[in-house]
Amino acid sequence: MEYRIAVIEGDGIGPEIVREARKVLLRIAALYGHHFEFRELLMGGSSIDRFGEPLTEETLEKCRASDAVLMGSIGGKVGVSPWYLLPPEKRPEAGLLKLRKGLGLFCNLRPAKLYPELRNACPLRESVIGDGFDLMMVRELTGGLYFGERSTVREGGELVARDELCYRESEIRRVARKAFSIAGGRRGRLCSVDKANVLDSSRLWRRIVEEEGKACPEVELSHALVDSTAMLLVRKPGSFDVILTENMFGDILSDEMAEIAGSLGMLPSASLREDRFGLYEPSGGSAPDIAGQNIANPLAAILSAAMLLRYSLELPKEAEDVETAVEKVLRDGCRTKDILEEKKGLKLLSTEEMGEEVAAKLRGPLR
Ligand code: NAD
């Protein structure tokens, strides 16, 4: 099959890690007989340097005309890079917001998996970690408090600030459908997180999620409050499969999940639209402190490519092949600097070597 993949390498370590993800995709293409047409595009700092703006209309159009977008991270060292002398709407991060909005991406996926070999990177006690955890956050990305009306006015002799938290039924329904479908493809458990004991928007959230659940009886649905979920994530992370929540709760809980999962260099992410189209990028930033040194961990970018295979190209076997190859590489003791421990039998690899190891471990359809 032929697929068009827009590639935005980005800034800092972006080009280094995306190169390795591409290497892995090319190997998958060779093993499974697919054809991936990569279209190189600029966004963020590199686009400012070339076109004077972080995202051009042409780039946006080319992304829209692709099956998926694979991205590194964007941005420079805040306070050092000249990009941050520009007005906010001209800075690298403005390009990312415009891109997500322009592509209509409303559903953000952030998996947090603890690999047995990286248990020591998890800040939780052994007894809490238990058999480990493998969870997926599904976060609504374009509604709620971050997108409501806001104002700061003087009332009765003092300043009063207001932020509106609004959710429409249709916004909840479409992200809930995605979450049920994702849970159905995993261990079949979905926990919807809200604050329904206080907020009207959460009560509507719960009602619509319940309604959507009726169409998916194979998925076991539960509801939890955001405060108790924050506690349970650090007390019993293994009890979750898929967590569905609104924008702000998801923002906070997904950072908590990233922290318990260990290294930023291991965490992929995806942002999806109603159809199969999506944008795939590592959860971490452009790490300007280590850029250009060939020491960044490319596994988050490689695992983002695996998500691209699964969710946008609907190639679950190929996605699993990549994920299994990453597990094998870790089991063999291969480590980049960020996940290296003082332990016998571990091999320190460069960014490039890590990508090559993963590509070499892919088995293809004839396992
Ligand atoms: P960061 O995530 O880039 O780095 C935080 C720490 O994690 C650094 O020590 C870095 O070296 C390390 N790290 C991150 N990814 C790594 C990897 N793959 N391998 C090894 N180590 C890794 O966060 P920051 O320093 O706060 O931000 C740097 C820039 O990235 C800023 O301009 C910020 O705006 C931008 N940023 C971009 C995105 C994005 O593109 N989606 C997300 C977050 C931050």
Boltz pocket constraint, residues with backbone or C-beta under 6 A from the ligand:
constraints:
  - pocket:
      binder: B
      contacts: [[A, 13], [A, 17], [A, 72], [A, 73], [A, 74], [A, 75], [A, 76], [A, 77], [A, 78], [A, 93], [A, 96], [A, 264], [A, 265], [A, 266], [A, 281], [A, 282], [A, 283], [A, 284], [A, 285], [A, 286], [A, 287], [A, 288], [A, 289], [A, 290], [A, 295], [A, 296], [A, 297], [A, 298], [A, 300], [A, 338]]
      max_distance: 6.0
